[in-house]
């Protein structure tokens, strides 16, 4: 008879995400995850074959959750309203899930990066909306530019880097206005 499972992939994912959030990527180790889920490290290898696979599993899970959240922000029928909602969703998600920036928007060594198919799925809603705004040829550059601004903003916000006073929410909305005005301007240029 096989021995009963003492942990699940869901428990491993939760522990992994918690560790990245509190201890960074360096803190995401097989031993620490095993400790948090209540098994010995060798038992964890029955579910996850290596640290690289663990990092990839956690990153892919996080990206899938983000992709689902972004997809929910689409549907207003107005691409600018959809982009605003997606930007706000990403900001809320990143502020509540600090491991997002480490595991999804930072370079990871080979074998640790999120599953490429999940990357494609997660950005599909954004590309659909940027295609509506600027056309298919400029959709990817538009999505990359918007993502770069968003991740930079939330990274700075999360680190408490906006120390000059004023409303960070107002600055975020201003940034969105500027980004959308730029995209509208590019869309008008043939």
BAZA-941331 format. One line per 2 residues: number of its first residue (from 0); their letters; for each residue x, y, z of N, C-alpha, C. Coordinates in nm, 3 decimals. Last residue first. Example, Ala and Ser with C-alpha at 12.3 -4.5 7.8 and 13.67 -1.06 7.14 Angstrom:
% BAZA-941331
1 = sa = 1.285:-0.225:0.708:1.367:-0.106:0.714:1.290:0.003:0.787 ~ 1.319:-0.569:0.780:1.230:-0.450:0.780:1.320:-0.330:0.780
***
This chain:
% BAZA-941331
189 = xx = -0.046:5.712:-3.824:-0.044:5.593:-3.909:0.092:5.563:-3.963 ~ -0.156:5.804:-3.508:-0.047:5.816:-3.605:-0.047:5.692:-3.694
187 = xx = -0.344:5.735:-3.323:-0.383:5.832:-3.425:-0.278:5.851:-3.534 ~ -0.205:5.573:-3.152:-0.312:5.512:-3.233:-0.354:5.604:-3.346
185 = xx = -0.045:5.757:-3.024:0.017:5.660:-3.113:-0.087:5.598:-3.205 ~ -0.245:5.886:-2.872:-0.165:5.960:-2.969:-0.098:5.868:-3.070
183 = xx = -0.333:5.679:-2.709:-0.427:5.742:-2.803:-0.351:5.816:-2.912 ~ -0.096:5.639:-2.565:-0.146:5.533:-2.652:-0.248:5.587:-2.752
181 = xx = -0.084:5.886:-2.429:0.023:5.846:-2.521:-0.023:5.737:-2.617 ~ -0.314:5.866:-2.276:-0.303:5.975:-2.373:-0.195:5.942:-2.476
179 = xx = -0.242:5.649:-2.117:-0.352:5.635:-2.213:-0.351:5.746:-2.316 ~ -0.029:5.762:-1.969:-0.009:5.643:-2.052:-0.118:5.630:-2.158
177 = xx = -0.164:5.975:-1.841:-0.052:6.001:-1.932:-0.030:5.882:-2.025 ~ -0.351:5.834:-1.684:-0.396:5.934:-1.782:-0.288:5.959:-1.888
175 = xx = -0.174:5.685:-1.524:-0.265:5.617:-1.617:-0.314:5.712:-1.725 ~ -0.059:5.898:-1.382:0.023:5.814:-1.468:-0.061:5.738:-1.569
173 = xx = -0.286:5.982:-1.241:-0.221:6.072:-1.336:-0.135:5.993:-1.433 ~ -0.325:5.757:-1.081:-0.428:5.793:-1.179:-0.372:5.890:-1.284
171 = xx = -0.089:5.776:-0.927:-0.116:5.658:-1.007:-0.218:5.690:-1.117 ~ -0.125:6.021:-0.800:-0.011:6.003:-0.891:-0.034:5.883:-0.982
169 = xx = -0.345:5.959:-0.641:-0.357:6.063:-0.744:-0.243:6.050:-0.847 ~ -0.225:5.770:-0.474:-0.338:5.732:-0.559:-0.356:5.832:-0.674
167 = xx = -0.046:5.928:-0.342:0.008:5.827:-0.431:-0.103:5.778:-0.525 ~ -0.068:6.266:-0.277:-0.145:6.142:-0.286:-0.082:6.046:-0.387
165 = xx = 0.191:6.425:-0.082:0.092:6.417:-0.188:0.027:6.279:-0.190 ~ 0.536:6.339:-0.015:0.401:6.381:0.021:0.308:6.372:-0.098
163 = xx = 0.769:6.225:-0.093:0.760:6.371:-0.100:0.622:6.424:-0.064 ~ 0.817:5.949:-0.108:0.826:6.017:0.021:0.809:6.167:0.018
161 = xx = 0.782:5.678:-0.241:0.717:5.806:-0.273:0.707:5.888:-0.145 ~ 0.885:5.435:-0.159:0.975:5.531:-0.223:0.912:5.664:-0.259
159 = xx = 0.791:5.204:-0.041:0.775:5.331:0.030:0.861:5.441:-0.028 ~ 0.789:4.976:-0.184:0.911:5.003:-0.108:0.903:5.133:-0.030
157 = xx = 0.546:4.995:-0.317:0.565:4.891:-0.217:0.687:4.911:-0.129 ~ 0.607:5.205:-0.496:0.505:5.222:-0.393:0.523:5.120:-0.280
155 = xx = 0.800:5.082:-0.658:0.835:5.200:-0.578:0.734:5.221:-0.464 ~ 0.638:4.879:-0.764:0.761:4.845:-0.693:0.802:4.962:-0.603
153 = xx = 0.439:5.024:-0.892:0.403:4.945:-0.774:0.527:4.899:-0.697 ~ 0.598:5.151:-1.094:0.519:5.229:-0.999:0.490:5.146:-0.873
151 = xx = 0.706:4.933:-1.233:0.794:5.031:-1.170:0.720:5.110:-1.063 ~ 0.472:4.815:-1.326:0.556:4.742:-1.231:0.655:4.835:-1.162
149 = xx = 0.372:5.026:-1.494:0.295:4.973:-1.381:0.384:4.903:-1.279 ~ 0.576:5.058:-1.686:0.536:5.170:-1.600:0.466:5.117:-1.475
147 = xx = 0.575:4.799:-1.799:0.697:4.854:-1.738:0.664:4.969:-1.644 ~ 0.314:4.783:-1.897:0.357:4.692:-1.791:0.482:4.744:-1.721
145 = xx = 0.325:4.978:-2.100:0.231:4.993:-1.988:0.274:4.905:-1.870 ~ 0.519:4.859:-2.265:0.539:4.992:-2.208:0.451:5.014:-2.087
143 = xx = 0.396:4.616:-2.334:0.524:4.616:-2.261:0.549:4.751:-2.194 ~ 0.170:4.706:-2.473:0.154:4.626:-2.350:0.282:4.626:-2.268
141 = xx = 0.298:4.834:-2.688:0.211:4.910:-2.597:0.194:4.836:-2.464 ~ 0.432:4.621:-2.814:0.508:4.731:-2.754:0.424:4.815:-2.657
139 = xx = 0.191:4.466:-2.880:0.293:4.415:-2.787:0.380:4.528:-2.731 ~ 0.051:4.643:-3.062:-0.008:4.592:-2.939:0.096:4.547:-2.837
137 = xx = 0.121:4.728:-3.308:0.180:4.799:-3.193:0.131:4.747:-3.058 ~ -0.020:4.561:-3.481:0.125:4.578:-3.500:0.193:4.642:-3.379
135 = xx = -0.291:4.579:-3.405:-0.215:4.455:-3.380:-0.065:4.476:-3.389 ~ -0.387:4.888:-3.242:-0.373:4.798:-3.356:-0.280:4.683:-3.325
133 = xx = -0.435:5.036:-3.019:-0.327:5.081:-3.108:-0.308:4.993:-3.231 ~ -0.674:4.937:-2.892:-0.633:5.077:-2.881:-0.535:5.120:-2.990
131 = xx = -0.697:4.667:-2.948:-0.811:4.755:-2.976:-0.769:4.901:-2.978 ~ -0.451:4.586:-2.847:-0.478:4.572:-2.991:-0.595:4.661:-3.031
129 = xx = -0.488:4.624:-2.578:-0.394:4.714:-2.647:-0.411:4.702:-2.799 ~ -0.675:4.416:-2.537:-0.715:4.556:-2.517:-0.619:4.651:-2.588
127 = xx = -0.523:4.190:-2.593:-0.650:4.212:-2.662:-0.692:4.358:-2.653 ~ -0.313:4.215:-2.412:-0.286:4.228:-2.555:-0.414:4.251:-2.635
125 = xx = -0.456:4.169:-2.173:-0.389:4.297:-2.196:-0.362:4.318:-2.344 ~ -0.542:3.901:-2.206:-0.639:4.010:-2.192:-0.578:4.148:-2.219
123 = xx = -0.283:3.765:-2.236:-0.382:3.770:-2.345:-0.486:3.881:-2.327 ~ -0.115:3.729:-2.026:-0.109:3.859:-2.095:-0.212:3.873:-2.206
121 = xx = -0.173:3.471:-1.939:-0.191:3.583:-1.846:-0.190:3.718:-1.917 ~ -0.110:3.304:-2.155:-0.248:3.315:-2.107:-0.270:3.440:-2.024
119 = xx = 0.171:3.342:-2.164:0.087:3.378:-2.279:-0.058:3.397:-2.235 ~ 0.239:3.236:-1.914:0.273:3.375:-1.946:0.183:3.423:-2.060
117 = xx = 0.161:2.975:-1.946:0.087:3.058:-1.850:0.117:3.205:-1.872 ~ 0.351:2.891:-2.128:0.210:2.889:-2.168:0.126:2.975:-2.074
115 = xx = 0.589:2.910:-1.975:0.565:3.002:-2.087:0.420:3.005:-2.134 ~ 0.585:2.903:-1.627:0.555:2.825:-1.746:0.522:2.921:-1.861
113 = xx = 0.824:3.129:-1.479:0.690:3.072:-1.495:0.676:2.996:-1.626 ~ 1.164:3.018:-1.418:1.067:3.114:-1.470:0.930:3.048:-1.485
111 = xx = 1.338:2.816:-1.361:1.262:2.873:-1.251:1.151:2.967:-1.298 ~ 1.474:2.740:-1.588:1.406:2.636:-1.513:1.323:2.688:-1.398
109 = xx = 1.717:2.995:-1.561:1.651:2.891:-1.641:1.590:2.785:-1.551 ~ 1.648:3.252:-1.312:1.736:3.157:-1.384:1.653:3.055:-1.462
107 = xx = 1.441:3.537:-1.379:1.472:3.418:-1.299:1.564:3.328:-1.380 ~ 1.380:3.885:-1.363:1.439:3.771:-1.434:1.472:3.658:-1.337
105 = xx = 1.057:3.982:-1.251:1.202:3.988:-1.235:1.260:3.869:-1.311 ~ 0.785:3.946:-1.241:0.837:4.062:-1.312:0.985:4.086:-1.286
103 = xx = 0.742:3.711:-1.096:0.683:3.726:-1.228:0.748:3.839:-1.307 ~ 0.872:3.709:-0.849:0.860:3.585:-0.925:0.809:3.602:-1.068
101 = xx = 0.874:3.973:-0.753:0.996:3.891:-0.748:0.987:3.774:-0.845 ~ 0.617:4.064:-0.783:0.725:4.136:-0.850:0.853:4.054:-0.854
99 = xx = 0.474:3.876:-0.621:0.447:3.893:-0.765:0.565:3.957:-0.836 ~ 0.519:3.889:-0.354:0.602:3.796:-0.429:0.581:3.807:-0.579
97 = xx = 0.322:4.055:-0.252:0.454:4.112:-0.283:0.544:4.018:-0.361 ~ 0.020:4.099:-0.281:0.100:3.978:-0.307:0.239:4.021:-0.350
95 = xx = -0.089:4.345:-0.254:-0.132:4.243:-0.159:-0.047:4.116:-0.170 ~ 0.029:4.489:-0.457:0.042:4.541:-0.321:0.000:4.436:-0.217
93 = xx = -0.042:4.339:-0.679:0.099:4.350:-0.643:0.117:4.401:-0.500 ~ -0.322:4.380:-0.676:-0.265:4.246:-0.665:-0.120:4.253:-0.618
91 = xx = -0.342:4.656:-0.716:-0.396:4.594:-0.595:-0.332:4.457:-0.570 ~ -0.215:4.670:-0.973:-0.164:4.745:-0.857:-0.213:4.682:-0.727
89 = xx = -0.382:4.513:-1.131:-0.241:4.476:-1.113:-0.183:4.546:-0.990 ~ -0.617:4.668:-1.110:-0.613:4.530:-1.061:-0.470:4.486:-1.036
87 = xx = -0.542:4.901:-1.237:-0.578:4.906:-1.095:-0.574:4.767:-1.033 ~ -0.503:4.796:-1.493:-0.392:4.860:-1.422:-0.420:4.866:-1.273
85 = xx = -0.762:4.707:-1.554:-0.652:4.611:-1.545:-0.534:4.670:-1.469 ~ -0.897:4.953:-1.557:-0.934:4.852:-1.458:-0.823:4.748:-1.443
83 = xx = -0.768:5.076:-1.774:-0.765:5.138:-1.640:-0.795:5.034:-1.533 ~ -0.839:4.899:-1.978:-0.698:4.915:-1.939:-0.685:4.978:-1.801
81 = xx = -1.119:4.940:-1.984:-1.064:4.808:-1.953:-0.918:4.818:-1.909 ~ -1.127:5.206:-2.062:-1.183:5.170:-1.931:-1.129:5.033:-1.888
79 = xx = -1.014:5.174:-2.317:-0.947:5.258:-2.217:-0.998:5.226:-2.077 ~ -1.197:5.002:-2.450:-1.061:4.957:-2.421:-0.988:5.044:-2.319
77 = xx = -1.511:4.928:-2.355:-1.431:5.047:-2.383:-1.286:5.011:-2.349 ~ -1.628:4.708:-2.263:-1.658:4.744:-2.401:-1.581:4.866:-2.446
75 = xx = -1.576:4.607:-2.019:-1.653:4.731:-2.022:-1.694:4.768:-2.164 ~ -1.413:4.391:-2.009:-1.554:4.369:-2.038:-1.638:4.494:-2.043
73 = xx = -1.167:4.296:-1.775:-1.203:4.326:-1.914:-1.351:4.304:-1.932 ~ -1.106:4.204:-1.527:-1.113:4.349:-1.545:-1.153:4.391:-1.684
71 = xx = -1.075:3.935:-1.547:-1.201:3.983:-1.488:-1.217:4.133:-1.507 ~ -0.817:3.922:-1.639:-0.925:3.888:-1.731:-1.060:3.935:-1.678
69 = xx = -0.676:3.978:-1.405:-0.674:4.074:-1.516:-0.788:4.048:-1.613 ~ -0.726:3.742:-1.259:-0.772:3.872:-1.207:-0.776:3.976:-1.318
67 = xx = -0.598:3.556:-1.422:-0.742:3.545:-1.399:-0.799:3.677:-1.348 ~ -0.333:3.649:-1.400:-0.400:3.645:-1.530:-0.551:3.637:-1.515
65 = xx = -0.286:3.603:-1.124:-0.286:3.739:-1.179:-0.360:3.744:-1.311 ~ -0.299:3.324:-1.123:-0.394:3.402:-1.043:-0.401:3.546:-1.092
63 = xx = -0.084:3.267:-1.292:-0.219:3.222:-1.328:-0.324:3.301:-1.251 ~ 0.126:3.371:-1.138:0.094:3.430:-1.268:-0.046:3.390:-1.314
61 = xx = 0.123:3.191:-0.924:0.102:3.333:-0.901:0.060:3.403:-1.030 ~ 0.186:2.954:-1.056:0.060:2.968:-0.983:0.025:3.114:-0.962
59 = xx = 0.441:3.014:-1.152:0.334:2.984:-1.246:0.198:2.999:-1.179 ~ 0.582:3.045:-0.910:0.572:3.157:-1.005:0.457:3.135:-1.102
57 = xx = 0.559:2.785:-0.803:0.504:2.900:-0.730:0.485:3.018:-0.825 ~ 0.693:2.638:-1.002:0.557:2.605:-0.962:0.489:2.723:-0.895
55 = xx = 0.949:2.756:-1.000:0.865:2.763:-1.120:0.719:2.735:-1.087 ~ 1.033:2.683:-0.744:1.022:2.825:-0.780:0.929:2.839:-0.901
53 = xx = 1.029:2.402:-0.777:0.948:2.467:-0.675:0.926:2.614:-0.709 ~ 1.218:2.362:-0.974:1.079:2.325:-1.002:0.984:2.390:-0.902
51 = xx = 1.442:2.446:-0.828:1.403:2.518:-0.951:1.258:2.487:-0.986 ~ 1.446:2.250:-0.629:1.417:2.390:-0.593:1.375:2.468:-0.716
49 = xx = 1.270:1.952:-0.744:1.389:2.034:-0.721:1.349:2.174:-0.677 ~ 1.029:1.802:-0.767:1.158:1.735:-0.782:1.283:1.818:-0.749
47 = xx = 0.758:1.775:-0.558:0.834:1.874:-0.634:0.978:1.824:-0.646 ~ 0.661:1.542:-0.438:0.567:1.634:-0.506:0.639:1.732:-0.599
45 = xx = 0.875:1.418:-0.332:0.774:1.334:-0.396:0.677:1.419:-0.477 ~ 1.016:1.612:-0.199:1.064:1.576:-0.332:0.969:1.480:-0.404
43 = xx = 0.908:1.611:0.052:0.865:1.716:-0.040:0.905:1.682:-0.184 ~ 1.048:1.415:0.181:0.908:1.389:0.145:0.857:1.492:0.045
41 = xx = 1.294:1.539:0.235:1.288:1.431:0.135:1.144:1.399:0.091 ~ 1.208:1.731:0.438:1.246:1.773:0.302:1.243:1.658:0.201
39 = xx = 0.921:1.626:0.620:1.066:1.635:0.607:1.098:1.665:0.461 ~ 0.637:1.842:0.679:0.699:1.717:0.635:0.850:1.736:0.637
37 = xx = 0.493:2.080:0.723:0.495:1.974:0.823:0.545:1.839:0.776 ~ 0.501:2.305:0.575:0.389:2.213:0.547:0.391:2.090:0.637
35 = xx = 0.732:2.428:0.677:0.602:2.496:0.687:0.484:2.404:0.662 ~ 0.932:2.239:0.611:0.906:2.274:0.750:0.767:2.336:0.766
33 = xx = 0.920:2.250:0.332:0.890:2.125:0.402:0.855:2.152:0.548 ~ 1.006:2.514:0.295:0.870:2.476:0.255:0.830:2.348:0.328
31 = xx = 1.270:2.488:0.391:1.176:2.580:0.457:1.031:2.547:0.421 ~ 1.379:2.298:0.212:1.377:2.272:0.356:1.275:2.361:0.427
29 = xx = 1.357:2.424:-0.036:1.284:2.299:-0.013:1.271:2.274:0.138 ~ 1.316:2.780:-0.012:1.397:2.659:-0.020:1.310:2.538:0.009
27 = xx = 1.301:3.093:-0.040:1.219:2.986:-0.094:1.307:2.863:-0.116 ~ 1.475:3.292:0.028:1.409:3.218:0.136:1.324:3.103:0.090
25 = xx = 1.547:3.408:-0.210:1.648:3.329:-0.139:1.586:3.244:-0.029 ~ 1.322:3.559:-0.272:1.349:3.437:-0.348:1.450:3.348:-0.277
23 = xx = 1.190:3.671:0.049:1.245:3.687:-0.085:1.272:3.553:-0.151 ~ 1.059:3.637:0.286:1.204:3.618:0.286:1.269:3.636:0.150
21 = xx = 0.784:3.691:0.250:0.852:3.733:0.373:1.003:3.732:0.363 ~ 0.718:3.606:-0.008:0.668:3.734:0.041:0.745:3.784:0.163
19 = xx = 0.833:3.354:-0.015:0.884:3.458:-0.105:0.842:3.595:-0.056 ~ 0.672:3.228:0.184:0.816:3.244:0.202:0.874:3.352:0.111
17 = xx = 0.417:3.233:0.065:0.440:3.302:0.193:0.589:3.327:0.215 ~ 0.461:3.071:-0.158:0.425:3.213:-0.176:0.450:3.293:-0.048
15 = xx = 0.516:2.827:-0.026:0.614:2.891:-0.113:0.586:3.038:-0.133 ~ 0.274:2.776:0.106:0.397:2.796:0.183:0.503:2.867:0.100
13 = xx = 0.106:2.749:-0.118:0.079:2.851:-0.015:0.203:2.881:0.066 ~ 0.229:2.529:-0.249:0.217:2.661:-0.313:0.196:2.772:-0.211
11 = xx = 0.193:2.330:-0.056:0.328:2.367:-0.098:0.327:2.505:-0.162 ~ -0.083:2.313:-0.050:-0.011:2.354:0.071:0.131:2.399:0.037
9 = xx = -0.125:2.227:-0.316:-0.184:2.353:-0.270:-0.114:2.404:-0.144 ~ -0.003:1.979:-0.315:0.056:2.084:-0.398:0.003:2.220:-0.352
7 = xx = 0.000:1.856:0.023:-0.058:1.870:-0.110:0.016:1.980:-0.186 ~ 0.114:1.601:0.246:0.102:1.740:0.203:0.046:1.741:0.062
5 = xx = 0.110:1.340:0.285:0.109:1.423:0.405:0.098:1.570:0.371 ~ -0.048:1.064:0.145:0.014:1.194:0.121:0.002:1.277:0.248
3 = xx = 0.022:0.738:0.273:-0.069:0.850:0.248:0.008:0.980:0.229 ~ 0.210:0.498:0.086:0.195:0.580:0.206:0.103:0.698:0.176
1 = xx = 0.052:0.226:-0.084:0.132:0.349:-0.083:0.108:0.426:0.046 ~ 0.082:-0.118:0.000:0.000:0.000:0.000:0.087:0.125:0.000
***
